[in-house]
Amino acid sequence: MTAEWIEHLAGREVITGILTGVGRLDKALAEASGLSRERVKALMQGGAVLVDGDPATNPSAKGSEGTPYTITLPPTVDPEAQPQDIKLDVVFEDEHLLVVNKPAGMVVHPAAGNPDGTLVNALLHHCRGQLSGINGVARPGIVHRIDKDTSGLLVVAKTDNAHEGLAAQFAEHTINRRYLALCAGHPNPAEGTIEGRIGRSERDRKKMAPLPEDSSRGKHAVTHYKTLRRLRDCALIECRLETGRTHQVRVHCQSIGHPLLGDPTYGRDPKGLRPILKELGFARQALHAAMLGFEHPVTGQWVEFTADLPADMQELIDETAR
């Protein structure tokens, strides 16, 4: 695939690239862009596709290898989230913000495929709608997020002032974030720094990938890791983030040959551990946001919070320690 992904300030996403195949145009565009064939057809019919600078509306037209194309995706319309009585593990709360310990399996905010049952739905019920409105109706109070199948700590803003203060700290990389992870094998050296650009994969837009430092895509990312405990065919490591890129820990650990256990996207579990993972039903990345520290955006006081390892990761540690 030779597509380049460009975020536009207006909320639209544009795919530009070069056709790499011949035959039906909808098929060639799907192969080149990574979109489904049905999605390409709908976009063509909606006038959102240009091929060699001209509108392309006929899916059965012939595509020619080497021809430039542009696909403009319509902006996502955020659905209005509704309050839901979902139990939350609240670690800290005051009138300005709260810190929650998110369980693995919970999506942070509503999106396509996850219209409800999210952290936002739970927050709207818990806070009775008193959340920062900076991120719109679908993401009230959300300053940062962690993946659906990653557990651990998130800070949520109740007021716009708190949101702006927290967002500034994330942008300046002054937030102290430490993750606990179980990785395949034993990192050598046992402690070090992984540094490099991370951006959207050209082969699969749902994945992130390491990029050359001179690349015009992606963003610079820094992860400091330390081995806490050597286990059978794996290790418990602590990862301290200087930056907060999408899938950062998962991509960086894979890049040094030690992907996280159970990671369905970036991992390949050691052969000797597969029976254990199957027996335990462990089918998520072994990653937990264990510590979160920041300057309270209103009081100015430095605060730190911790969350114990969830039961599934602790059980995996117990089994691989034998």
C-alpha positions as a printed NumPy array, in Angstrom:
array([[  0.   ,   0.   ,   0.   ],
       [  1.301,   3.459,  -0.867],
       [ -1.295,   5.645,   0.856],
       [ -0.401,   8.674,   2.934],
       [ -2.782,   9.743,   5.721],
       [ -3.289,  13.446,   6.364],
       [ -5.373,  14.868,   9.231],
       [ -7.136,  18.075,   8.272],
       [ -8.054,  20.676,  10.871],
       [-11.635,  20.649,   9.66 ],
       [-11.984,  17.096,  10.928],
       [-11.728,  15.429,   7.543],
       [ -9.177,  12.763,   6.744],
       [ -7.673,  12.597,   3.27 ],
       [ -5.935,   9.599,   1.743],
       [ -3.546,  10.256,  -1.118],
       [ -1.456,   7.712,  -2.933],
       [ -0.641,   5.852,  -6.124],
       [ -2.598,   2.91 ,  -7.502],
       [ -0.54 ,  -0.254,  -7.267],
       [ -2.82 ,  -2.602,  -9.198],
       [ -4.851,  -2.84 , -12.392],
       [ -8.389,  -3.975, -13.102],
       [-11.609,  -2.661, -11.555],
       [-11.105,   0.784, -10.066],
       [-12.931,   0.064,  -6.799],
       [-10.742,  -2.983,  -6.194],
       [ -7.529,  -1.124,  -7.051],
       [ -8.479,   1.768,  -4.743],
       [ -9.345,  -0.604,  -1.911],
       [ -6.005,  -2.395,  -2.221],
       [ -4.057,   0.858,  -2.325],
       [ -5.909,   2.718,   0.432],
       [ -6.618,  -0.043,   2.952],
       [-10.354,   0.748,   2.907],
       [-12.948,  -1.939,   2.231],
       [-14.252,  -2.279,  -1.308],
       [-17.799,  -1.421,  -0.207],
       [-16.533,   1.689,   1.582],
       [-14.692,   2.774,  -1.583],
       [-17.833,   2.279,  -3.7  ],
       [-19.903,   4.43 ,  -1.351],
       [-17.263,   7.17 ,  -1.355],
       [-17.066,   7.097,  -5.153],
       [-20.824,   7.458,  -5.422],
       [-20.646,  10.366,  -2.994],
       [-18.105,  12.227,  -5.134],
       [-15.295,  11.838,  -2.585],
       [-12.769,  10.16 ,  -4.903],
       [-10.425,  11.746,  -7.428],
       [ -8.286,   9.674,  -9.796],
       [ -5.602,  11.512, -11.746],
       [ -7.266,  14.751, -10.619],
       [-10.727,  13.921, -11.995],
       [-13.853,  12.73 , -10.09 ],
       [-14.178,   8.942, -10.169],
       [-17.75 ,   7.704,  -9.758],
       [-17.748,   4.434, -11.719],
       [-16.54 ,   1.505,  -9.553],
       [-16.214,  -0.792, -12.588],
       [-13.975,   1.574, -14.545],
       [-10.447,   0.346, -15.199],
       [ -7.694,   1.374, -12.806],
       [ -4.149,   1.857, -14.057],
       [ -1.037,   1.173, -12.006],
       [  0.887,   4.329, -11.108],
       [ -2.136,   6.643, -11.286],
       [ -2.448,   9.143,  -8.39 ],
       [ -5.672,   9.195,  -6.373],
       [ -7.241,  11.169,  -3.53 ],
       [-10.009,   9.978,  -1.21 ],
       [-11.661,  12.468,   1.147],
       [-13.408,  10.85 ,   4.09 ],
       [-16.395,  12.679,   5.579],
       [-15.93 ,  14.064,   9.1  ],
       [-16.993,  11.791,  11.909],
       [-20.19 ,  12.878,  13.621],
       [-19.918,  12.349,  17.354],
       [-23.021,  10.739,  18.857],
       [-24.241,  12.28 ,  22.079],
       [-23.256,   9.944,  24.9  ],
       [-25.914,   8.993,  27.425],
       [-25.421,   8.392,  31.168],
       [-25.274,   4.725,  32.172],
       [-25.11 ,   3.266,  35.657],
       [-21.803,   1.439,  35.275],
       [-19.652,   0.871,  38.344],
       [-16.418,   2.865,  38.411],
       [-13.254,   2.296,  40.453],
       [-12.66 ,   5.901,  41.549],
       [ -9.185,   6.376,  43.026],
       [ -9.532,  10.118,  43.714],
       [-12.166,  12.794,  43.211],
       [-12.679,  16.461,  44.023],
       [-14.733,  19.253,  42.439],
       [-12.188,  19.727,  39.651],
       [-11.209,  16.249,  38.479],
       [-11.259,  12.55 ,  39.213],
       [ -8.848,   9.67 ,  38.696],
       [-10.304,   6.294,  37.739],
       [ -8.843,   2.82 ,  37.437],
       [-10.23 ,   1.561,  34.115],
       [-10.708,  -2.186,  33.722],
       [ -9.438,  -3.997,  30.649],
       [-12.191,  -4.383,  28.081],
       [-13.78 ,  -0.953,  28.637],
       [-13.629,   1.557,  25.778],
       [-12.905,   5.121,  26.881],
       [-15.436,   6.981,  24.726],
       [-18.247,   6.105,  22.288],
       [-17.286,   5.483,  18.686],
       [-18.329,   3.331,  15.755],
       [-18.885,  -0.188,  17.063],
       [-18.955,   0.979,  20.686],
       [-21.954,   3.321,  21.041],
       [-22.365,   2.753,  24.776],
       [-20.992,   0.894,  27.785],
       [-17.947,   3.169,  27.704],
       [-16.078,   5.052,  30.388],
       [-17.748,   8.269,  29.233],
       [-21.205,   6.746,  29.696],
       [-20.229,   5.732,  33.22 ],
       [-18.725,   9.152,  33.965],
       [-21.843,  11.001,  32.809],
       [-23.885,   9.007,  35.34 ],
       [-21.327,   9.254,  38.135],
       [-20.709,  12.995,  37.689],
       [-24.307,  13.803,  36.724],
       [-23.14 ,  15.543,  33.59 ],
       [-20.615,  17.795,  35.336],
       [-17.689,  17.184,  33.02 ],
       [-15.513,  19.417,  30.872],
       [-17.085,  20.076,  27.486],
       [-13.87 ,  20.839,  25.607],
       [-13.819,  17.58 ,  23.644],
       [-17.477,  17.673,  22.586],
       [-20.525,  15.577,  23.321],
       [-18.878,  12.186,  22.769],
       [-15.8  ,  12.771,  24.927],
       [-16.732,  15.032,  27.862],
       [-13.963,  15.243,  30.449],
       [-11.535,  13.053,  28.516],
       [ -8.008,  14.504,  28.62 ],
       [ -6.163,  11.355,  27.52 ],
       [ -7.026,   7.733,  26.958],
       [ -5.677,   4.212,  27.117],
       [ -6.538,   1.316,  24.837],
       [ -9.668,  -0.743,  25.378],
       [ -7.713,  -3.8  ,  26.519],
       [ -5.204,  -1.879,  28.639],
       [ -6.146,  -1.447,  32.287],
       [ -5.214,   1.312,  34.689],
       [ -5.304,   4.957,  35.626],
       [ -6.834,   7.902,  33.772],
       [ -7.446,  11.453,  34.944],
       [-10.766,  13.027,  33.953],
       [-11.553,  16.758,  34.006],
       [-14.793,  18.052,  35.499],
       [-14.222,  21.679,  34.508],
       [-12.801,  23.366,  31.43 ],
       [-10.12 ,  25.068,  33.54 ],
       [ -8.948,  21.717,  34.889],
       [ -9.044,  20.246,  31.378],
       [ -6.891,  23.027,  29.934],
       [ -4.387,  22.762,  32.783],
       [ -4.061,  18.994,  32.446],
       [ -3.862,  19.129,  28.649],
       [ -0.99 ,  21.612,  28.908],
       [  0.942,  19.216,  31.163],
       [  0.419,  16.344,  28.736],
       [  1.611,  18.553,  25.874],
       [  4.708,  19.573,  27.858],
       [  5.404,  15.917,  28.819],
       [  5.466,  16.734,  32.546],
       [  2.918,  14.064,  33.491],
       [  4.534,  11.097,  35.255],
       [  3.153,   7.908,  33.702],
       [  4.432,   4.462,  34.528],
       [  3.105,   1.233,  33.063],
       [  3.642,  -2.348,  34.138],
       [  3.857,  -4.877,  31.332],
       [  4.676,  -8.527,  30.716],
       [  6.877,  -8.888,  27.65 ],
       [  8.089, -11.936,  25.767],
       [ 11.636, -12.971,  26.633],
       [ 14.158, -11.094,  28.781],
       [ 15.261,  -7.649,  27.544],
       [ 19.028,  -7.232,  27.173],
       [ 20.087,  -4.833,  28.519],
       [ 17.653,  -5.222,  31.387],
       [ 17.159,  -1.459,  31.545],
       [ 17.27 ,   1.152,  28.819],
       [ 15.563,   3.703,  26.6  ],
       [ 13.637,   3.087,  23.378],
       [ 13.482,   6.142,  21.181],
       [ 12.144,   6.782,  17.701],
       [  9.268,   8.057,  15.609],
       [  5.921,   6.281,  15.681],
       [  3.277,   6.751,  13.016],
       [  0.486,   5.066,  11.12 ],
       [  1.516,   1.868,   9.359],
       [  1.428,   2.084,   5.572],
       [  0.323,  -1.538,   5.371],
       [ -2.481,  -1.415,   7.928],
       [ -3.981,   1.914,   9.022],
       [ -5.273,   0.343,  12.246],
       [ -1.7  ,  -0.278,  13.37 ],
       [  1.137,   2.   ,  14.365],
       [  4.742,   1.336,  13.38 ],
       [  8.294,   2.591,  14.037],
       [  9.405,   5.118,  11.411],
       [ 12.804,   6.479,  10.365],
       [ 13.845,   9.581,  12.278],
       [ 14.016,  11.586,   9.061],
       [ 10.434,  10.633,   8.157],
       [  7.947,  13.451,   7.652],
       [  5.247,  11.271,   9.212],
       [  4.571,  10.283,  12.789],
       [  5.874,  11.769,  16.023],
       [  8.965,  11.305,  18.141],
       [  8.427,   8.916,  21.063],
       [ 10.531,   8.005,  24.109],
       [  9.998,   5.072,  26.477],
       [ 12.283,   4.227,  29.42 ],
       [ 12.013,   0.59 ,  30.51 ],
       [ 13.353,  -1.398,  33.442],
       [ 13.125,  -5.124,  34.126],
       [ 11.528,  -5.716,  37.511],
       [ 11.364,  -9.509,  37.457],
       [ 12.566, -12.297,  35.156],
       [  9.936, -14.994,  34.655],
       [  9.698, -18.124,  32.52 ],
       [ 10.041, -17.014,  28.881],
       [  8.893, -13.516,  29.826],
       [  9.615, -10.575,  32.107],
       [  7.735,  -8.043,  34.187],
       [  8.915,  -4.606,  33.111],
       [  8.161,  -1.032,  34.091],
       [  7.814,   1.5  ,  31.282],
       [  8.034,   5.226,  31.964],
       [  6.679,   7.385,  29.179],
       [  8.204,  10.708,  28.214],
       [  5.704,  10.998,  25.376],
       [  2.221,   9.599,  24.903],
       [  1.86 ,   8.268,  21.371],
       [ -0.818,   5.832,  20.254],
       [  0.203,   2.264,  21.17 ],
       [  3.609,   3.585,  22.255],
       [  4.597,   0.87 ,  24.748],
       [  3.284,  -1.903,  22.515],
       [  5.119,  -0.661,  19.405],
       [  8.363,   0.126,  21.224],
       [  8.512,  -3.262,  22.959],
       [  7.876,  -5.03 ,  19.663],
       [ 10.599,  -2.948,  18.036],
       [ 13.271,  -4.367,  20.381],
       [ 12.045,  -7.947,  19.94 ],
       [ 10.061,  -8.213,  23.172],
       [  6.369,  -7.754,  22.319],
       [  3.81 ,  -7.75 ,  25.112],
       [  2.222, -11.062,  26.005],
       [ -1.276, -11.543,  24.644],
       [ -1.046,  -8.589,  22.263],
       [ -3.279,  -9.517,  19.293],
       [ -1.915,  -6.726,  17.091],
       [  1.816,  -6.477,  17.786],
       [  2.638,  -9.636,  19.69 ],
       [  3.788, -13.166,  19.064],
       [  3.726, -15.126,  22.301],
       [  6.597, -17.517,  23.132],
       [  5.65 , -21.06 ,  22.144],
       [  6.146, -22.339,  25.688],
       [  3.676, -19.833,  27.123],
       [  0.836, -20.357,  24.671],
       [ -0.752, -23.245,  26.653],
       [ -0.701, -21.114,  29.819],
       [ -2.238, -18.112,  28.081],
       [ -4.924, -20.328,  26.568],
       [ -5.674, -22.035,  29.878],
       [ -5.988, -18.691,  31.653],
       [ -8.045, -17.217,  28.828],
       [ -5.573, -14.328,  28.607],
       [ -6.258, -12.664,  25.262],
       [ -5.278,  -9.014,  25.72 ],
       [ -2.023,  -7.095,  25.81 ],
       [ -0.45 ,  -7.509,  29.265],
       [ -0.292,  -3.787,  29.963],
       [ -1.434,  -1.798,  33.001],
       [ -1.226,   1.951,  33.673],
       [  0.017,   1.58 ,  37.237],
       [  1.051,   5.105,  38.237],
       [ -0.073,   8.609,  37.331],
       [  1.446,  11.793,  38.732],
       [  0.75 ,  15.423,  37.85 ],
       [  0.413,  18.926,  39.214],
       [ -3.176,  19.539,  40.26 ],
       [ -4.343,  22.14 ,  37.708],
       [ -6.186,  24.209,  40.327],
       [ -4.339,  23.768,  43.634],
       [ -0.858,  23.502,  42.093],
       [ -0.051,  20.569,  44.398],
       [  1.841,  17.585,  42.975],
       [ -0.297,  14.45 ,  43.306],
       [  0.457,  10.803,  42.513],
       [ -1.828,   7.79 ,  42.304],
       [ -1.174,   4.077,  41.93 ],
       [ -3.272,   1.078,  40.931],
       [ -2.401,  -2.525,  41.755],
       [ -1.994,  -5.048,  38.978],
       [ -5.347,  -6.511,  37.872],
       [ -6.08 , -10.116,  38.759],
       [ -5.483, -11.488,  35.257],
       [ -1.961, -10.084,  35.012],
       [ -1.113, -11.161,  38.556],
       [ -2.339, -14.673,  37.769],
       [ -0.126, -14.752,  34.68 ],
       [  2.86 , -13.687,  36.794],
       [  2.123, -16.419,  39.342],
       [  1.931, -19.073,  36.625],
       [  5.158, -18.037,  34.885],
       [  7.06 , -17.724,  38.159],
       [  6.864, -21.467,  38.798]])
